[in-house]
Amino acid sequence: RLAQEAFVPTAGVRATVQGLQSAAAAQLNGTEVDVIEFDQATQCFNVKIVVTGEVVALKRESLAPSTGLTAPGEAAAVAAAAAAVAAAAAVAEQEAKECAAESQVTNGESSCCAKKT
């Protein structure tokens, strides 16, 4: 507990999200974030989620010292892998649409899908 009280998030520091309770927010617990700035108006820290790049606002008590589980290189690799999976899914979806369109044009007798499998 003393380590948490001594932790002062500042711009450029990596931290770990903790203690979020709502179902939607709790999924961020344990996530590594980079502190961007403190917003005086909201009394929250704007932080960037390491893996996704999404920026969210969190209270000080929701930030703890980084666990070191997500190093910057690891985050980049995870993001690249996620992008590759999304790209492959988009290609597969487009091929399925093209196959379905070709099947409709030829009254269902297309061999489009058979060729691509």
Biopython code that builds the backbone (N, CA, C, O; Angstrom):
import numpy as np
from Bio.PDB.StructureBuilder import StructureBuilder

atoms = [
    (1, "ARG", "N", (0.835, -1.196, 0.000)),
    (1, "ARG", "CA", (0.000, 0.000, 0.000)),
    (1, "ARG", "C", (0.869, 1.244, 0.000)),
    (1, "ARG", "O", (0.524, 2.227, -0.656)),
    (2, "LEU", "N", (1.946, 1.232, 0.690)),
    (2, "LEU", "CA", (2.854, 2.377, 0.739)),
    (2, "LEU", "C", (3.398, 2.687, -0.647)),
    (2, "LEU", "O", (3.533, 3.856, -1.010)),
    (3, "ALA", "N", (3.715, 1.643, -1.436)),
    (3, "ALA", "CA", (4.219, 1.857, -2.795)),
    (3, "ALA", "C", (3.173, 2.558, -3.647)),
    (3, "ALA", "O", (3.517, 3.415, -4.461)),
    (4, "GLN", "N", (1.891, 2.206, -3.475)),
    (4, "GLN", "CA", (0.823, 2.842, -4.237)),
    (4, "GLN", "C", (0.736, 4.314, -3.864)),
    (4, "GLN", "O", (0.614, 5.163, -4.748)),
    (5, "GLU", "N", (0.797, 4.639, -2.570)),
    (5, "GLU", "CA", (0.695, 6.028, -2.132)),
    (5, "GLU", "C", (1.882, 6.844, -2.616)),
    (5, "GLU", "O", (1.737, 8.036, -2.886)),
    (6, "ALA", "N", (3.053, 6.229, -2.733)),
    (6, "ALA", "CA", (4.246, 6.935, -3.176)),
    (6, "ALA", "C", (4.269, 7.124, -4.692)),
    (6, "ALA", "O", (5.000, 7.975, -5.198)),
    (7, "PHE", "N", (3.476, 6.338, -5.418)),
    (7, "PHE", "CA", (3.468, 6.415, -6.876)),
    (7, "PHE", "C", (2.776, 7.699, -7.322)),
    (7, "PHE", "O", (1.628, 7.959, -6.963)),
    (8, "VAL", "N", (3.490, 8.488, -8.104)),
    (8, "VAL", "CA", (2.938, 9.727, -8.653)),
    (8, "VAL", "C", (3.020, 9.633, -10.169)),
    (8, "VAL", "O", (4.105, 9.748, -10.740)),
    (9, "PRO", "N", (1.876, 9.424, -10.829)),
    (9, "PRO", "CA", (1.893, 9.349, -12.287)),
    (9, "PRO", "C", (2.314, 10.695, -12.883)),
    (9, "PRO", "O", (1.803, 11.744, -12.489)),
    (10, "THR", "N", (3.232, 10.653, -13.818)),
    (10, "THR", "CA", (3.659, 11.856, -14.524)),
    (10, "THR", "C", (3.763, 11.528, -16.007)),
    (10, "THR", "O", (3.862, 10.362, -16.389)),
    (11, "ALA", "N", (3.740, 12.560, -16.834)),
    (11, "ALA", "CA", (3.808, 12.362, -18.280)),
    (11, "ALA", "C", (5.028, 11.527, -18.638)),
    (11, "ALA", "O", (6.133, 11.785, -18.160)),
    (12, "GLY", "N", (4.817, 10.529, -19.478)),
    (12, "GLY", "CA", (5.896, 9.677, -19.948)),
    (12, "GLY", "C", (6.128, 8.429, -19.114)),
    (12, "GLY", "O", (6.909, 7.562, -19.506)),
    (13, "VAL", "N", (5.462, 8.321, -17.967)),
    (13, "VAL", "CA", (5.635, 7.170, -17.082)),
    (13, "VAL", "C", (4.673, 6.061, -17.494)),
    (13, "VAL", "O", (3.524, 6.326, -17.849)),
    (14, "ARG", "N", (5.144, 4.828, -17.447)),
    (14, "ARG", "CA", (4.278, 3.667, -17.704)),
    (14, "ARG", "C", (3.658, 3.246, -16.376)),
    (14, "ARG", "O", (4.326, 3.218, -15.342)),
    (15, "ALA", "N", (2.355, 2.916, -16.424)),
    (15, "ALA", "CA", (1.627, 2.511, -15.225)),
    (15, "ALA", "C", (0.751, 1.313, -15.556)),
    (15, "ALA", "O", (0.603, 0.932, -16.717)),
    (16, "THR", "N", (0.175, 0.727, -14.514)),
    (16, "THR", "CA", (-0.749, -0.393, -14.653)),
    (16, "THR", "C", (-2.102, 0.032, -14.118)),
    (16, "THR", "O", (-2.184, 0.634, -13.048)),
    (17, "VAL", "N", (-3.167, -0.276, -14.851)),
    (17, "VAL", "CA", (-4.522, 0.054, -14.416)),
    (17, "VAL", "C", (-4.941, -0.935, -13.333)),
    (17, "VAL", "O", (-4.671, -2.132, -13.431)),
    (18, "GLN", "N", (-5.607, -0.417, -12.297)),
    (18, "GLN", "CA", (-6.059, -1.278, -11.211)),
    (18, "GLN", "C", (-7.335, -0.740, -10.588)),
    (18, "GLN", "O", (-7.617, 0.456, -10.672)),
    (19, "GLY", "N", (-8.102, -1.617, -9.967)),
    (19, "GLY", "CA", (-9.223, -1.224, -9.132)),
    (19, "GLY", "C", (-10.469, -0.734, -9.824)),
    (19, "GLY", "O", (-11.375, -0.240, -9.152)),
    (20, "LEU", "N", (-10.560, -0.845, -11.140)),
    (20, "LEU", "CA", (-11.788, -0.423, -11.815)),
    (20, "LEU", "C", (-12.870, -1.454, -11.535)),
    (20, "LEU", "O", (-12.609, -2.656, -11.574)),
    (21, "GLN", "N", (-14.081, -0.993, -11.253)),
    (21, "GLN", "CA", (-15.132, -1.884, -10.781)),
    (21, "GLN", "C", (-16.219, -2.204, -11.804)),
    (21, "GLN", "O", (-16.709, -3.333, -11.844)),
    (22, "SER", "N", (-16.604, -1.233, -12.629)),
    (22, "SER", "CA", (-17.721, -1.487, -13.544)),
    (22, "SER", "C", (-17.347, -2.595, -14.525)),
    (22, "SER", "O", (-16.173, -2.795, -14.835)),
    (23, "ALA", "N", (-18.351, -3.304, -15.003)),
    (23, "ALA", "CA", (-18.102, -4.427, -15.918)),
    (23, "ALA", "C", (-17.342, -3.964, -17.154)),
    (23, "ALA", "O", (-16.429, -4.651, -17.612)),
    (24, "ALA", "N", (-17.706, -2.813, -17.698)),
    (24, "ALA", "CA", (-17.050, -2.316, -18.910)),
    (24, "ALA", "C", (-15.612, -1.899, -18.639)),
    (24, "ALA", "O", (-14.725, -2.158, -19.452)),
    (25, "ALA", "N", (-15.377, -1.253, -17.501)),
    (25, "ALA", "CA", (-14.043, -0.737, -17.204)),
    (25, "ALA", "C", (-13.119, -1.795, -16.595)),
    (25, "ALA", "O", (-11.904, -1.722, -16.782)),
    (26, "ALA", "N", (-13.660, -2.760, -15.881)),
    (26, "ALA", "CA", (-12.841, -3.750, -15.175)),
    (26, "ALA", "C", (-11.936, -4.534, -16.110)),
    (26, "ALA", "O", (-10.895, -5.039, -15.690)),
    (27, "GLN", "N", (-12.329, -4.638, -17.383)),
    (27, "GLN", "CA", (-11.494, -5.360, -18.333)),
    (27, "GLN", "C", (-10.143, -4.677, -18.536)),
    (27, "GLN", "O", (-9.213, -5.293, -19.057)),
    (28, "LEU", "N", (-10.025, -3.414, -18.131)),
    (28, "LEU", "CA", (-8.745, -2.707, -18.253)),
    (28, "LEU", "C", (-7.794, -2.991, -17.096)),
    (28, "LEU", "O", (-6.603, -2.695, -17.196)),
    (29, "ASN", "N", (-8.298, -3.559, -15.996)),
    (29, "ASN", "CA", (-7.431, -3.852, -14.858)),
    (29, "ASN", "C", (-6.264, -4.738, -15.300)),
    (29, "ASN", "O", (-6.461, -5.751, -15.972)),
    (30, "GLY", "N", (-5.064, -4.347, -14.919)),
    (30, "GLY", "CA", (-3.861, -5.086, -15.287)),
    (30, "GLY", "C", (-3.243, -4.620, -16.596)),
    (30, "GLY", "O", (-2.157, -5.066, -16.968)),
    (31, "THR", "N", (-3.926, -3.732, -17.289)),
    (31, "THR", "CA", (-3.436, -3.225, -18.570)),
    (31, "THR", "C", (-2.350, -2.183, -18.347)),
    (31, "THR", "O", (-2.453, -1.349, -17.448)),
    (32, "GLU", "N", (-1.323, -2.235, -19.160)),
    (32, "GLU", "CA", (-0.253, -1.234, -19.108)),
    (32, "GLU", "C", (-0.668, -0.007, -19.912)),
    (32, "GLU", "O", (-1.208, -0.124, -21.012)),
    (33, "VAL", "N", (-0.410, 1.168, -19.347)),
    (33, "VAL", "CA", (-0.732, 2.432, -20.000)),
    (33, "VAL", "C", (0.453, 3.378, -19.882)),
    (33, "VAL", "O", (1.266, 3.261, -18.964)),
    (34, "ASP", "N", (0.544, 4.313, -20.816)),
    (34, "ASP", "CA", (1.543, 5.379, -20.751)),
    (34, "ASP", "C", (0.812, 6.657, -20.372)),
    (34, "ASP", "O", (-0.159, 7.037, -21.026)),
    (35, "VAL", "N", (1.274, 7.322, -19.318)),
    (35, "VAL", "CA", (0.660, 8.567, -18.867)),
    (35, "VAL", "C", (1.006, 9.674, -19.856)),
    (35, "VAL", "O", (2.173, 9.887, -20.187)),
    (36, "ILE", "N", (-0.031, 10.377, -20.324)),
    (36, "ILE", "CA", (0.158, 11.473, -21.272)),
    (36, "ILE", "C", (0.206, 12.804, -20.531)),
    (36, "ILE", "O", (1.147, 13.582, -20.686)),
    (37, "GLU", "N", (-0.840, 13.056, -19.711)),
    (37, "GLU", "CA", (-0.918, 14.338, -19.000)),
    (37, "GLU", "C", (-1.977, 14.253, -17.916)),
    (37, "GLU", "O", (-2.808, 13.345, -17.899)),
    (38, "PHE", "N", (-1.926, 15.226, -17.007)),
    (38, "PHE", "CA", (-2.959, 15.371, -15.991)),
    (38, "PHE", "C", (-3.890, 16.483, -16.438)),
    (38, "PHE", "O", (-3.440, 17.576, -16.780)),
    (39, "ASP", "N", (-5.197, 16.205, -16.437)),
    (39, "ASP", "CA", (-6.198, 17.189, -16.832)),
    (39, "ASP", "C", (-6.762, 17.844, -15.572)),
    (39, "ASP", "O", (-7.507, 17.213, -14.823)),
    (40, "GLN", "N", (-6.408, 19.104, -15.340)),
    (40, "GLN", "CA", (-6.856, 19.825, -14.145)),
    (40, "GLN", "C", (-8.380, 19.911, -14.069)),
    (40, "GLN", "O", (-8.956, 19.808, -12.986)),
    (41, "ALA", "N", (-9.032, 20.100, -15.218)),
    (41, "ALA", "CA", (-10.488, 20.273, -15.245)),
    (41, "ALA", "C", (-11.221, 19.027, -14.758)),
    (41, "ALA", "O", (-12.202, 19.137, -14.022)),
    (42, "THR", "N", (-10.760, 17.847, -15.157)),
    (42, "THR", "CA", (-11.439, 16.605, -14.778)),
    (42, "THR", "C", (-10.787, 15.905, -13.594)),
    (42, "THR", "O", (-11.344, 14.961, -13.033)),
    (43, "GLN", "N", (-9.589, 16.383, -13.214)),
    (43, "GLN", "CA", (-8.813, 15.751, -12.142)),
    (43, "GLN", "C", (-8.495, 14.288, -12.474)),
    (43, "GLN", "O", (-8.435, 13.433, -11.591)),
    (44, "CYS", "N", (-8.294, 14.024, -13.770)),
    (44, "CYS", "CA", (-7.950, 12.685, -14.251)),
    (44, "CYS", "C", (-6.652, 12.746, -15.045)),
    (44, "CYS", "O", (-6.240, 13.797, -15.535)),
    (45, "PHE", "N", (-6.029, 11.586, -15.151)),
    (45, "PHE", "CA", (-4.852, 11.451, -16.003)),
    (45, "PHE", "C", (-5.305, 10.907, -17.352)),
    (45, "PHE", "O", (-6.016, 9.904, -17.410)),
    (46, "ASN", "N", (-4.904, 11.553, -18.419)),
    (46, "ASN", "CA", (-5.124, 11.007, -19.750)),
    (46, "ASN", "C", (-3.989, 10.026, -19.994)),
    (46, "ASN", "O", (-2.815, 10.389, -19.909)),
    (47, "VAL", "N", (-4.341, 8.788, -20.295)),
    (47, "VAL", "CA", (-3.348, 7.738, -20.496)),
    (47, "VAL", "C", (-3.626, 7.021, -21.805)),
    (47, "VAL", "O", (-4.767, 6.950, -22.263)),
    (48, "LYS", "N", (-2.563, 6.487, -22.402)),
    (48, "LYS", "CA", (-2.707, 5.733, -23.651)),
    (48, "LYS", "C", (-2.484, 4.263, -23.345)),
    (48, "LYS", "O", (-1.461, 3.886, -22.772)),
    (49, "ILE", "N", (-3.451, 3.430, -23.732)),
    (49, "ILE", "CA", (-3.327, 1.987, -23.536)),
    (49, "ILE", "C", (-2.223, 1.499, -24.465)),
    (49, "ILE", "O", (-2.279, 1.727, -25.673)),
    (50, "VAL", "N", (-1.227, 0.833, -23.909)),
    (50, "VAL", "CA", (-0.036, 0.446, -24.657)),
    (50, "VAL", "C", (-0.372, -0.412, -25.873)),
    (50, "VAL", "O", (0.122, -0.145, -26.969)),
    (51, "VAL", "N", (-1.187, -1.415, -25.702)),
    (51, "VAL", "CA", (-1.439, -2.372, -26.776)),
    (51, "VAL", "C", (-2.311, -1.802, -27.888)),
    (51, "VAL", "O", (-2.078, -2.087, -29.063)),
    (52, "THR", "N", (-3.319, -0.994, -27.530)),
    (52, "THR", "CA", (-4.265, -0.517, -28.541)),
    (52, "THR", "C", (-4.030, 0.911, -29.003)),
    (52, "THR", "O", (-4.451, 1.288, -30.097)),
    (53, "GLY", "N", (-3.360, 1.712, -28.175)),
    (53, "GLY", "CA", (-3.157, 3.116, -28.508)),
    (53, "GLY", "C", (-4.340, 3.992, -28.134)),
    (53, "GLY", "O", (-4.292, 5.206, -28.332)),
    (54, "GLU", "N", (-5.397, 3.406, -27.602)),
    (54, "GLU", "CA", (-6.586, 4.159, -27.202)),
    (54, "GLU", "C", (-6.249, 5.049, -26.004)),
    (54, "GLU", "O", (-5.523, 4.633, -25.101)),
    (55, "VAL", "N", (-6.780, 6.272, -25.998)),
    (55, "VAL", "CA", (-6.567, 7.199, -24.892)),
    (55, "VAL", "C", (-7.817, 7.208, -24.012)),
    (55, "VAL", "O", (-8.938, 7.357, -24.498)),
    (56, "VAL", "N", (-7.595, 7.045, -22.698)),
    (56, "VAL", "CA", (-8.680, 7.070, -21.727)),
    (56, "VAL", "C", (-8.266, 7.958, -20.560)),
    (56, "VAL", "O", (-7.082, 8.230, -20.364)),
    (57, "ALA", "N", (-9.255, 8.407, -19.786)),
    (57, "ALA", "CA", (-9.006, 9.233, -18.608)),
    (57, "ALA", "C", (-9.242, 8.401, -17.356)),
    (57, "ALA", "O", (-10.283, 7.759, -17.214)),
    (58, "LEU", "N", (-8.260, 8.415, -16.442)),
    (58, "LEU", "CA", (-8.368, 7.630, -15.215)),
    (58, "LEU", "C", (-7.968, 8.468, -14.008)),
    (58, "LEU", "O", (-7.112, 9.347, -14.103)),
    (59, "LYS", "N", (-8.600, 8.185, -12.873)),
    (59, "LYS", "CA", (-8.243, 8.831, -11.608)),
    (59, "LYS", "C", (-6.906, 8.271, -11.113)),
    (59, "LYS", "O", (-6.497, 7.177, -11.502)),
    (60, "ARG", "N", (-6.240, 9.030, -10.261)),
    (60, "ARG", "CA", (-4.942, 8.626, -9.724)),
    (60, "ARG", "C", (-5.010, 7.259, -9.053)),
    (60, "ARG", "O", (-4.107, 6.440, -9.225)),
    (61, "GLU", "N", (-6.071, 7.005, -8.291)),
    (61, "GLU", "CA", (-6.171, 5.738, -7.557)),
    (61, "GLU", "C", (-6.339, 4.526, -8.472)),
    (61, "GLU", "O", (-6.224, 3.387, -8.020)),
    (62, "SER", "N", (-6.606, 4.765, -9.738)),
    (62, "SER", "CA", (-6.729, 3.661, -10.702)),
    (62, "SER", "C", (-5.409, 3.339, -11.398)),
    (62, "SER", "O", (-5.357, 2.485, -12.283)),
    (63, "LEU", "N", (-4.346, 4.030, -10.991)),
    (63, "LEU", "CA", (-3.029, 3.819, -11.604)),
    (63, "LEU", "C", (-2.030, 3.362, -10.555)),
    (63, "LEU", "O", (-1.957, 3.924, -9.463)),
    (64, "ALA", "N", (-1.271, 2.350, -10.895)),
    (64, "ALA", "CA", (-0.231, 1.814, -10.018)),
    (64, "ALA", "C", (1.067, 1.735, -10.812)),
    (64, "ALA", "O", (1.049, 1.818, -12.040)),
    (65, "PRO", "N", (2.190, 1.576, -10.121)),
    (65, "PRO", "CA", (3.450, 1.423, -10.851)),
    (65, "PRO", "C", (3.354, 0.270, -11.842)),
    (65, "PRO", "O", (2.681, -0.727, -11.580)),
    (66, "SER", "N", (4.020, 0.407, -12.966)),
    (66, "SER", "CA", (4.002, -0.616, -14.011)),
    (66, "SER", "C", (4.473, -1.949, -13.475)),
    (66, "SER", "O", (5.423, -2.022, -12.694)),
    (67, "THR", "N", (3.796, -3.007, -13.904)),
    (67, "THR", "CA", (4.212, -4.358, -13.528)),
    (67, "THR", "C", (5.331, -4.845, -14.436)),
    (67, "THR", "O", (6.005, -5.833, -14.143)),
    (68, "GLY", "N", (5.520, -4.127, -15.555)),
    (68, "GLY", "CA", (6.556, -4.522, -16.498)),
    (68, "GLY", "C", (6.161, -5.701, -17.364)),
    (68, "GLY", "O", (7.001, -6.261, -18.068)),
    (69, "LEU", "N", (4.894, -6.085, -17.323)),
    (69, "LEU", "CA", (4.466, -7.246, -18.101)),
    (69, "LEU", "C", (4.333, -6.949, -19.586)),
    (69, "LEU", "O", (4.360, -7.865, -20.407)),
    (70, "THR", "N", (4.191, -5.682, -19.934)),
    (70, "THR", "CA", (4.079, -5.310, -21.338)),
    (70, "THR", "C", (5.154, -4.291, -21.657)),
    (70, "THR", "O", (4.973, -3.095, -21.432)),
    (71, "ALA", "N", (6.255, -4.759, -22.172)),
    (71, "ALA", "CA", (7.335, -3.862, -22.574)),
    (71, "ALA", "C", (6.957, -3.184, -23.881)),
    (71, "ALA", "O", (6.125, -3.712, -24.619)),
    (72, "PRO", "N", (7.542, -2.027, -24.194)),
    (72, "PRO", "CA", (7.193, -1.336, -25.436)),
    (72, "PRO", "C", (7.322, -2.217, -26.673)),
    (72, "PRO", "O", (6.464, -2.148, -27.553)),
    (73, "GLY", "N", (8.347, -3.030, -26.771)),
    (73, "GLY", "CA", (8.510, -3.917, -27.918)),
    (73, "GLY", "C", (7.419, -4.965, -27.994)),
    (73, "GLY", "O", (6.946, -5.299, -29.080)),
    (74, "GLU", "N", (7.018, -5.485, -26.844)),
    (74, "GLU", "CA", (5.947, -6.474, -26.801)),
    (74, "GLU", "C", (4.635, -5.863, -27.256)),
    (74, "GLU", "O", (3.870, -6.493, -27.986)),
    (75, "ALA", "N", (4.373, -4.639, -26.827)),
    (75, "ALA", "CA", (3.135, -3.967, -27.217)),
    (75, "ALA", "C", (3.094, -3.782, -28.726)),
    (75, "ALA", "O", (2.055, -3.997, -29.350)),
    (76, "ALA", "N", (4.213, -3.386, -29.315)),
    (76, "ALA", "CA", (4.261, -3.200, -30.767)),
    (76, "ALA", "C", (4.026, -4.528, -31.478)),
    (76, "ALA", "O", (3.319, -4.574, -32.484)),
    (77, "ALA", "N", (4.612, -5.604, -30.964)),
    (77, "ALA", "CA", (4.433, -6.921, -31.579)),
    (77, "ALA", "C", (2.983, -7.376, -31.470)),
    (77, "ALA", "O", (2.433, -7.927, -32.424)),
    (78, "VAL", "N", (2.363, -7.152, -30.323)),
    (78, "VAL", "CA", (0.959, -7.534, -30.136)),
    (78, "VAL", "C", (0.070, -6.717, -31.070)),
    (78, "VAL", "O", (-0.846, -7.260, -31.688)),
    (79, "ALA", "N", (0.335, -5.419, -31.176)),
    (79, "ALA", "CA", (-0.454, -4.562, -32.067)),
    (79, "ALA", "C", (-0.285, -4.987, -33.522)),
    (79, "ALA", "O", (-1.254, -5.003, -34.280)),
    (80, "ALA", "N", (0.933, -5.330, -33.913)),
    (80, "ALA", "CA", (1.187, -5.773, -35.288)),
    (80, "ALA", "C", (0.469, -7.087, -35.570)),
    (80, "ALA", "O", (-0.104, -7.267, -36.645)),
    (81, "ALA", "N", (0.499, -7.997, -34.614)),
    (81, "ALA", "CA", (-0.191, -9.279, -34.783)),
    (81, "ALA", "C", (-1.702, -9.070, -34.883)),
    (81, "ALA", "O", (-2.365, -9.711, -35.699)),
    (82, "ALA", "N", (-2.243, -8.181, -34.059)),
    (82, "ALA", "CA", (-3.672, -7.895, -34.107)),
    (82, "ALA", "C", (-4.052, -7.290, -35.456)),
    (82, "ALA", "O", (-5.097, -7.620, -36.016)),
    (83, "ALA", "N", (-3.201, -6.403, -35.976)),
    (83, "ALA", "CA", (-3.467, -5.788, -37.283)),
    (83, "ALA", "C", (-3.421, -6.838, -38.390)),
    (83, "ALA", "O", (-4.229, -6.797, -39.318)),
    (84, "ALA", "N", (-2.481, -7.776, -38.299)),
    (84, "ALA", "CA", (-2.370, -8.830, -39.302)),
    (84, "ALA", "C", (-3.604, -9.734, -39.283)),
    (84, "ALA", "O", (-4.108, -10.123, -40.337)),
    (85, "VAL", "N", (-4.084, -10.064, -38.095)),
    (85, "VAL", "CA", (-5.278, -10.897, -37.976)),
    (85, "VAL", "C", (-6.484, -10.161, -38.550)),
    (85, "VAL", "O", (-7.293, -10.756, -39.262)),
    (86, "ALA", "N", (-6.610, -8.870, -38.245)),
    (86, "ALA", "CA", (-7.728, -8.082, -38.767)),
    (86, "ALA", "C", (-7.669, -7.999, -40.287)),
    (86, "ALA", "O", (-8.699, -8.095, -40.955)),
    (87, "ALA", "N", (-6.474, -7.822, -40.836)),
    (87, "ALA", "CA", (-6.316, -7.747, -42.291)),
    (87, "ALA", "C", (-6.694, -9.078, -42.943)),
    (87, "ALA", "O", (-7.371, -9.095, -43.971)),
    (88, "ALA", "N", (-6.261, -10.187, -42.352)),
    (88, "ALA", "CA", (-6.593, -11.502, -42.900)),
    (88, "ALA", "C", (-8.099, -11.748, -42.847)),
    (88, "ALA", "O", (-8.670, -12.326, -43.772)),
    (89, "ALA", "N", (-8.738, -11.311, -41.770)),
    (89, "ALA", "CA", (-10.191, -11.471, -41.650)),
    (89, "ALA", "C", (-10.910, -10.636, -42.704)),
    (89, "ALA", "O", (-11.906, -11.076, -43.277)),
    (90, "ALA", "N", (-10.405, -9.435, -42.955)),
    (90, "ALA", "CA", (-11.021, -8.572, -43.968)),
    (90, "ALA", "C", (-10.894, -9.194, -45.358)),
    (90, "ALA", "O", (-11.839, -9.147, -46.145)),
    (91, "VAL", "N", (-9.733, -9.775, -45.663)),
    (91, "VAL", "CA", (-9.528, -10.435, -46.952)),
    (91, "VAL", "C", (-10.477, -11.627, -47.084)),
    (91, "VAL", "O", (-11.098, -11.808, -48.131)),
    (92, "ALA", "N", (-10.591, -12.425, -46.052)),
    (92, "ALA", "CA", (-11.475, -13.592, -46.091)),
    (92, "ALA", "C", (-12.930, -13.162, -46.269)),
    (92, "ALA", "O", (-13.682, -13.798, -47.009)),
    (93, "GLU", "N", (-13.323, -12.090, -45.596)),
    (93, "GLU", "CA", (-14.693, -11.591, -45.720)),
    (93, "GLU", "C", (-14.959, -11.094, -47.140)),
    (93, "GLU", "O", (-16.023, -11.353, -47.701)),
    (94, "GLN", "N", (-13.992, -10.381, -47.721)),
    (94, "GLN", "CA", (-14.148, -9.888, -49.086)),
    (94, "GLN", "C", (-14.243, -11.040, -50.078)),
    (94, "GLN", "O", (-15.063, -11.004, -50.995)),
    (95, "GLU", "N", (-13.407, -12.064, -49.900)),
    (95, "GLU", "CA", (-13.462, -13.225, -50.789)),
    (95, "GLU", "C", (-14.806, -13.932, -50.690)),
    (95, "GLU", "O", (-15.355, -14.383, -51.695)),
    (96, "ALA", "N", (-15.332, -14.024, -49.476)),
    (96, "ALA", "CA", (-16.638, -14.664, -49.296)),
    (96, "ALA", "C", (-17.735, -13.867, -49.988)),
    (96, "ALA", "O", (-18.641, -14.444, -50.590)),
    (97, "LYS", "N", (-17.656, -12.531, -49.903)),
    (97, "LYS", "CA", (-18.656, -11.686, -50.577)),
    (97, "LYS", "C", (-18.566, -11.844, -52.093)),
    (97, "LYS", "O", (-19.586, -11.943, -52.774)),
    (98, "GLU", "N", (-17.338, -11.865, -52.618)),
    (98, "GLU", "CA", (-17.149, -12.031, -54.062)),
    (98, "GLU", "C", (-17.670, -13.382, -54.526)),
    (98, "GLU", "O", (-18.291, -13.486, -55.584)),
    (99, "CYS", "N", (-17.418, -14.401, -53.741)),
    (99, "CYS", "CA", (-17.883, -15.740, -54.079)),
    (99, "CYS", "C", (-19.409, -15.785, -54.076)),
    (99, "CYS", "O", (-20.022, -16.357, -54.977)),
    (100, "ALA", "N", (-20.013, -15.183, -53.063)),
    (100, "ALA", "CA", (-21.474, -15.159, -52.981)),
    (100, "ALA", "C", (-22.060, -14.387, -54.150)),
    (100, "ALA", "O", (-23.068, -14.804, -54.721)),
    (101, "ALA", "N", (-21.444, -13.268, -54.517)),
    (101, "ALA", "CA", (-21.934, -12.472, -55.644)),
    (101, "ALA", "C", (-21.825, -13.260, -56.945)),
    (101, "ALA", "O", (-22.743, -13.236, -57.765)),
    (102, "GLU", "N", (-20.707, -13.957, -57.138)),
    (102, "GLU", "CA", (-20.517, -14.753, -58.356)),
    (102, "GLU", "C", (-21.523, -15.895, -58.402)),
    (102, "GLU", "O", (-22.042, -16.225, -59.468)),
    (103, "SER", "N", (-21.795, -16.488, -57.267)),
    (103, "SER", "CA", (-22.766, -17.585, -57.213)),
    (103, "SER", "C", (-24.137, -17.103, -57.608)),
    (103, "SER", "O", (-24.856, -17.816, -58.308)),
    (104, "GLN", "N", (-24.527, -15.914, -57.182)),
    (104, "GLN", "CA", (-25.836, -15.366, -57.543)),
    (104, "GLN", "C", (-25.920, -15.080, -59.030)),
    (104, "GLN", "O", (-26.960, -15.306, -59.649)),
    (105, "VAL", "N", (-24.835, -14.583, -59.610)),
    (105, "VAL", "CA", (-24.820, -14.241, -61.032)),
    (105, "VAL", "C", (-24.984, -15.487, -61.886)),
    (105, "VAL", "O", (-25.637, -15.440, -62.929)),
    (106, "THR", "N", (-24.408, -16.589, -61.465)),
    (106, "THR", "CA", (-24.442, -17.813, -62.283)),
    (106, "THR", "C", (-25.466, -18.818, -61.764)),
    (106, "THR", "O", (-25.332, -20.018, -62.003)),
    (107, "ASN", "N", (-26.484, -18.338, -61.059)),
    (107, "ASN", "CA", (-27.553, -19.195, -60.538)),
    (107, "ASN", "C", (-27.035, -20.310, -59.634)),
    (107, "ASN", "O", (-27.519, -21.440, -59.693)),
    (108, "GLY", "N", (-26.063, -19.992, -58.808)),
    (108, "GLY", "CA", (-25.599, -20.940, -57.820)),
    (108, "GLY", "C", (-24.671, -22.017, -58.339)),
    (108, "GLY", "O", (-24.375, -22.955, -57.599)),
    (109, "GLU", "N", (-24.196, -21.935, -59.567)),
    (109, "GLU", "CA", (-23.340, -22.973, -60.114)),
    (109, "GLU", "C", (-21.878, -22.555, -60.205)),
    (109, "GLU", "O", (-21.112, -23.119, -60.986)),
    (110, "SER", "N", (-21.493, -21.562, -59.402)),
    (110, "SER", "CA", (-20.119, -21.061, -59.431)),
    (110, "SER", "C", (-19.194, -22.028, -58.704)),
    (110, "SER", "O", (-19.577, -22.656, -57.717)),
    (111, "SER", "N", (-17.974, -22.132, -59.211)),
    (111, "SER", "CA", (-16.971, -22.927, -58.517)),
    (111, "SER", "C", (-15.985, -22.012, -57.807)),
    (111, "SER", "O", (-14.890, -22.437, -57.437)),
    (112, "CYS", "N", (-16.368, -20.771, -57.620)),
    (112, "CYS", "CA", (-15.508, -19.775, -56.975)),
    (112, "CYS", "C", (-15.019, -20.261, -55.600)),
    (112, "CYS", "O", (-13.819, -20.245, -55.324)),
    (113, "CYS", "N", (-15.925, -20.679, -54.769)),
    (113, "CYS", "CA", (-15.534, -21.083, -53.416)),
    (113, "CYS", "C", (-14.637, -22.311, -53.422)),
    (113, "CYS", "O", (-13.717, -22.416, -52.611)),
    (114, "ALA", "N", (-14.897, -23.226, -54.322)),
    (114, "ALA", "CA", (-14.083, -24.436, -54.416)),
    (114, "ALA", "C", (-12.658, -24.096, -54.822)),
    (114, "ALA", "O", (-11.714, -24.734, -54.355)),
    (115, "LYS", "N", (-12.489, -23.097, -55.688)),
    (115, "LYS", "CA", (-11.161, -22.711, -56.140)),
    (115, "LYS", "C", (-10.326, -22.102, -55.030)),
    (115, "LYS", "O", (-9.104, -22.247, -55.015)),
    (116, "LYS", "N", (-10.982, -21.420, -54.102)),
    (116, "LYS", "CA", (-10.251, -20.680, -53.086)),
    (116, "LYS", "C", (-9.979, -21.499, -51.828)),
    (116, "LYS", "O", (-9.271, -21.022, -50.941)),
    (117, "THR", "N", (-10.497, -22.671, -51.724)),
    (117, "THR", "CA", (-10.264, -23.459, -50.531)),
    (117, "THR", "C", (-9.130, -24.417, -50.703)),
    (117, "THR", "O", (-8.805, -25.161, -49.777)),
]
sb = StructureBuilder()
sb.init_structure("model")
sb.init_model(0)
sb.init_chain("A")
sb.init_seg("    ")
for serial, (resi, resn, name, xyz) in enumerate(atoms, 1):
    if name == "N":
        sb.init_residue(resn, " ", resi, " ")
    sb.init_atom(name, np.array(xyz, "f"), 0.0, 1.0, " ", f" {name:<3s}", serial, name[0])
structure = sb.get_structure()
